[in-house]
């Protein structure tokens, strides 16, 4: 069973952290991964920086720009992650955009992910139909879970289609905004969380966007299995450096 699926079976609310590979410094990727694991984080999303993102807010965009200036590339990231499973046992997910994956070669990309020990991929701009018609078999061949996003505007019919196509978790975007665009949740967002929970989907849901502290983590996981923090963590390591990871995690739980 995939490490993500095993983690989702644990009787706890899951904390997932996102960081941009190659930021703040090009060789910080492995340092941050190790510290996140040692701090008790359940899953990690490794951001593959891209110059033209769709869902990332200004904080993550700036970190991606800096990482690209540092020299981060797809091949560089794979090189940095060689042997990572000798020391990291928590689920690892690569989050990026489809253009770099397509340029690298989808099957070659997936094969390298399997060789390294990556468990899942998040590509917000890879449409469901395109995935099912052209890439699902490749992802499955290399044991990779594809994680789809839903938002408050996603129809019930599409949510059920995404649920049917998924085998891990559904990434529940909390609002119609980019990452880091909101702090805390409105009553409308709470109603959205309850609505999705009442649909009794076969896949667990993990909430992203708008989570920055212990209170928003607790609010996001009242009905859902876990939550993802990205921009607030990037701000923390921007201010305090890659060696300060545990200080941030302690603030969340």
C-alpha positions in Angstrom: 0.0 0.0 0.0 1.2 3.5 -0.8 2.6 5.5 2.1 -0.1 8.1 1.7 -2.8 5.5 2.0 -1.2 4.1 5.1 -0.9 7.5 6.7 -4.5 8.3 6.0 -5.5 5.2 8.0 -3.9 6.6 11.2 -6.4 7.7 13.9 -5.2 11.3 13.9 -5.6 14.6 12.1 -2.8 14.9 9.6 -0.5 17.9 9.3 1.1 18.4 5.9 3.6 21.1 5.1 4.5 22.5 1.7 7.8 24.1 0.9 9.5 25.1 -2.4 12.4 23.0 -3.4 15.7 25.0 -3.5 14.5 27.8 -1.2 15.8 29.7 0.7 19.0 28.2 -0.5 19.5 25.7 -3.3 20.8 22.9 -1.0 18.1 23.4 1.7 15.7 20.8 0.3 17.0 17.7 2.2 17.6 19.8 5.4 14.0 21.0 5.5 12.7 17.5 4.7 14.7 16.0 7.6 13.6 18.7 10.0 9.9 18.4 9.0 10.0 14.6 9.7 11.8 15.1 13.0 9.2 17.7 14.0 6.4 15.2 13.6 4.9 16.4 10.4 2.8 13.6 8.7 3.3 14.4 5.0 5.3 16.8 3.0 4.6 18.5 -0.4 7.8 19.4 -2.2 7.1 22.3 -4.5 8.7 22.1 -7.9 9.2 25.8 -8.7 7.6 27.1 -11.9 7.8 30.6 -13.5 4.1 30.8 -14.4 2.0 29.3 -11.5 -1.8 29.4 -11.4 -2.7 28.7 -7.8 0.2 30.1 -5.9 -0.1 33.4 -4.1 2.7 36.1 -3.8 4.6 34.3 -1.0 5.0 31.0 -2.8 5.5 32.8 -6.1 8.4 34.8 -4.6 9.9 31.6 -3.2 9.7 29.9 -6.6 11.3 32.9 -8.3 14.2 32.7 -5.8 14.5 29.0 -6.2 14.7 29.3 -9.9 17.3 32.0 -9.6 19.2 29.6 -7.2 19.3 27.2 -10.1 16.6 24.7 -9.2 15.4 22.5 -12.0 13.4 19.3 -12.3 16.6 17.3 -12.7 18.3 19.1 -9.9 15.4 18.2 -7.5 15.5 14.6 -8.5 19.3 14.6 -8.0 18.8 16.2 -4.5 16.3 13.5 -3.6 18.5 10.5 -4.6 18.6 8.2 -1.6 16.1 10.2 0.4 14.3 7.0 1.5 17.4 6.0 3.5 16.4 8.7 6.0 12.9 9.9 5.3 9.9 7.6 5.8 6.9 9.9 5.8 4.9 10.3 2.6 6.4 12.7 0.0 4.4 14.4 -2.7 5.7 16.5 -5.6 3.5 19.5 -6.2 4.0 21.5 -9.4 2.6 22.4 -12.7 2.1 20.2 -15.8 4.3 22.2 -18.2 7.6 21.2 -16.6 6.4 17.7 -16.2 5.4 17.5 -19.9 8.7 19.0 -21.0 10.6 16.5 -18.9 8.5 13.7 -20.2 5.5 12.4 -18.2 6.6 8.7 -18.1 10.2 9.7 -17.4 9.1 12.0 -14.6 6.9 9.3 -13.1 9.7 6.7 -13.3 12.1 9.0 -11.6 9.5 9.7 -8.8 9.1 5.9 -8.3 12.9 5.3 -8.2 13.3 8.1 -5.6 10.3 7.0 -3.4 7.8 9.7 -4.2 4.3 8.7 -3.2 2.0 11.2 -5.0 1.8 14.1 -7.4 -0.3 17.3 -7.3 -0.6 19.1 -10.6 -3.4 21.7 -10.2 -3.6 22.4 -14.0 -3.8 18.7 -15.1 -7.5 18.3 -16.0 -9.4 15.2 -14.8 -10.3 14.1 -18.3 -6.8 14.6 -19.7 -5.4 12.6 -16.8 -7.9 9.7 -17.2 -7.5 9.6 -21.0 -3.7 9.9 -21.3 -1.8 9.6 -18.1 -3.7 7.5 -15.5 -2.1 4.3 -16.7 1.4 5.8 -16.4 0.8 7.1 -12.9 -0.5 3.7 -11.8 2.4 1.9 -13.5 4.8 3.7 -11.2 2.7 3.5 -8.1 1.9 7.3 -7.9 -1.3 8.7 -6.5 -2.6 11.7 -8.3 -4.2 14.2 -6.0 -7.0 16.4 -7.4 -8.2 19.8 -6.1 -11.7 20.9 -5.4 -12.9 24.4 -4.4 -16.2 25.8 -2.9 -17.3 26.3 -6.5 -16.8 22.7 -7.6 -20.1 21.1 -8.4 -21.3 18.0 -6.6 -21.1 16.0 -9.8 -17.5 16.9 -10.5 -16.6 16.2 -6.8 -18.0 12.7 -7.2 -16.1 12.2 -10.5 -12.9 13.3 -8.8 -13.6 11.0 -5.9 -14.1 8.1 -8.2 -10.8 8.8 -10.0 -8.8 9.2 -6.7 -7.2 6.6 -4.5 -5.6 8.7 -1.8 -7.1 12.1 -0.7 -8.8 15.0 -2.2 -7.1 18.4 -1.8 -9.9 20.7 -0.6 -9.0 24.3 -1.5 -10.7 26.4 1.3 -11.6 29.4 -0.8 -11.6 30.9 -4.3 -8.2 32.5 -3.9 -4.6 31.8 -4.4 -2.4 30.4 -1.6 -1.8 32.8 1.3 -4.7 35.0 0.3 -6.8 34.5 3.5 -6.2 34.0 7.2 -8.8 32.0 9.1 -12.2 30.9 7.8 -15.6 32.5 7.4 -19.0 31.0 8.3 -19.4 30.3 4.6 -16.2 28.3 4.5 -17.3 26.3 7.6 -20.6 25.5 5.7 -18.5 24.3 2.7 -16.4 22.0 5.0 -19.7 20.5 6.4 -21.2 20.1 3.0 -18.2 18.1 1.7 -18.1 16.0 4.8 -21.8 15.1 4.4 -21.2 13.7 0.9 -19.6 10.6 2.4 -16.9 10.4 -0.2 -14.7 7.3 -0.4 -11.5 9.4 -0.2 -10.5 11.5 2.8 -10.2 15.2 2.3 -7.2 17.4 3.3 -7.8 21.2 3.4 -5.3 23.7 1.9 -5.2 27.5 1.5 -5.9 29.8 4.5 -4.2 27.7 7.2 -1.5 29.5 9.1 -1.7 28.7 12.9 -3.1 26.3 15.5 -6.7 27.8 15.4 -7.0 27.6 11.6 -5.5 24.0 11.6 -8.1 23.0 14.2 -11.0 24.6 12.2 -9.9 23.0 9.0 -9.7 19.5 10.5 -13.0 19.6 12.4 -14.7 17.7 9.6 -11.7 16.8 7.3 -8.8 14.4 7.8 -6.0 16.9 7.7 -4.7 20.3 6.6 -1.8 21.7 4.5 0.2 24.7 5.4 2.3 26.5 2.7 2.6 30.2 2.6 2.8 30.7 6.4 5.7 28.1 6.5 7.5 29.8 3.6 7.2 33.1 5.5 8.7 31.5 8.6 11.7 30.0 6.9 12.2 33.3 5.0 12.5 35.1 8.3 14.3 32.5 10.3 16.1 30.2 7.9 15.8 26.5 7.1 17.1 25.5 10.6 14.0 26.9 12.3 11.5 24.3 11.0 10.6 22.8 14.4 9.8 26.2 15.9 7.0 26.6 13.3 5.6 23.1 13.7 5.4 23.5 17.5 3.1 26.5 16.9 0.6 24.4 15.0 0.2 21.4 17.4 
